[in-house]
Amino acid sequence: MRELFRREALAVDTQPRSWREAIRVAGALLLDAGSIEAGYIDAMIDAVETLGPYMVVAPHFAIAHAAAGAHVVKDDMAKWGATTI
């Protein structure tokens, strides 16, 4: 689990204005890490638009994702927020 929470996968002090922007911020971290291709960011947004906010775990905490497929290079996670892990 420690490997999934790397310093370069954190965006601290960001304030996305919408859930779409939040997914794009986290997705950009994964894209920069080489873990996904750009299409996965759109797939995460499409999943919420199609299925609803199924990824909300608690207030201010969501795990956005989409079906694994051609746009996924390797397993990874990214985090954005006002504080670090």
Secondary structure, DSSP 8 states (H G I E B T S, - for coil): -GGGS-GGGEEES---SSHHHHHHHHHHHHHHTTSB-THHHHHHHHHHHHH-STTEEETTEE------STTB-S----EEESS--
